Amino acid sequence: MPDSANSPQAAVTLRLVYLARLRDAFGMAGESFAAPGEPPTVATLLAALRARGGVWNEELAAGRAVRVAVNHELAAAGTVLAAGDEVALLPPVTGG
């Protein structure tokens, strides 16, 4: 019988949603994404997306205004992600 503690973990697949300027910049409204990390967090997800380079690195760079919501709740960098979570990336909205 295999030892589950020593076997590799299955990838955690998330549903990513890109809103507003990010949807336009990335050329898509969303995607299914296998998140890195054990366990994956918002920070490791953003790092993996930045590693794609180009517009991904530019739009998600440190200092750029991007919020992350996990299952419709604003999330911090350390928020742990679970298989099937919906993760929305959105720029802050201003207006009156």
C-alpha positions in Angstrom: 0.0 0.0 0.0 1.5 3.4 -1.0 2.5 5.8 1.7 0.4 8.9 1.0 2.7 11.1 3.1 5.5 10.5 0.7 3.5 10.5 -2.6 3.4 13.6 -4.7 0.3 15.8 -4.2 -2.1 16.2 -7.1 -2.1 19.6 -8.7 -4.7 22.0 -7.2 -6.7 23.2 -10.1 -8.3 26.6 -9.8 -10.7 28.6 -11.9 -9.1 32.0 -12.6 -11.2 35.0 -13.6 -9.6 38.2 -15.0 -11.6 41.4 -14.7 -11.5 44.9 -16.2 -8.1 46.0 -17.6 -6.6 42.5 -16.8 -9.1 40.8 -19.0 -8.1 43.2 -21.8 -4.4 42.9 -21.2 -4.3 39.1 -21.0 -6.8 38.6 -23.9 -9.0 36.3 -21.9 -11.7 36.4 -19.3 -10.4 33.4 -17.4 -8.8 30.0 -17.5 -8.3 26.8 -15.6 -4.9 26.8 -13.8 -2.9 24.2 -11.9 -1.5 26.1 -8.9 2.0 25.5 -7.6 2.9 25.2 -4.0 2.2 22.8 -1.2 -0.3 24.2 -0.3 -0.7 26.9 -2.9 -1.4 30.4 -1.7 -2.4 33.6 -3.4 1.3 34.7 -3.4 2.5 31.5 -5.1 -0.3 31.8 -7.7 0.7 35.4 -8.5 4.3 34.5 -8.7 3.5 31.7 -11.2 1.5 34.0 -13.3 4.2 36.6 -13.3 6.7 33.9 -14.4 4.8 33.8 -17.7 6.7 37.0 -18.5 5.6 39.8 -20.8 2.2 41.4 -20.0 1.7 39.0 -17.1 4.8 40.2 -15.3 3.9 43.8 -16.1 0.3 43.8 -14.9 1.0 41.7 -11.8 4.3 43.3 -10.8 4.8 44.5 -7.2 3.4 48.0 -6.9 0.6 47.4 -9.4 -2.8 47.8 -8.0 -4.4 44.3 -8.2 -6.9 42.8 -5.8 -7.5 39.1 -5.4 -10.8 37.5 -4.4 -11.2 33.9 -3.6 -14.7 32.6 -3.9 -16.0 36.2 -3.9 -14.1 37.2 -0.8 -11.1 39.6 -0.9 -8.0 37.6 0.0 -4.5 38.3 1.3 -1.2 36.9 -0.1 -1.1 34.1 2.5 -4.6 32.8 1.8 -4.4 29.1 1.1 -6.1 27.9 -2.1 -8.1 24.7 -2.5 -9.0 22.7 -5.6 -12.0 24.2 -7.4 -11.6 27.7 -5.9 -12.6 30.6 -8.0 -9.8 33.2 -7.9 -10.6 36.6 -9.4 -7.9 39.1 -10.2 -9.2 42.6 -10.4 -7.9 46.2 -10.4 -9.4 48.3 -7.6 -12.4 50.3 -8.8 -12.8 54.0 -8.2 -15.8 56.1 -8.9 -18.6 58.0 -7.3 
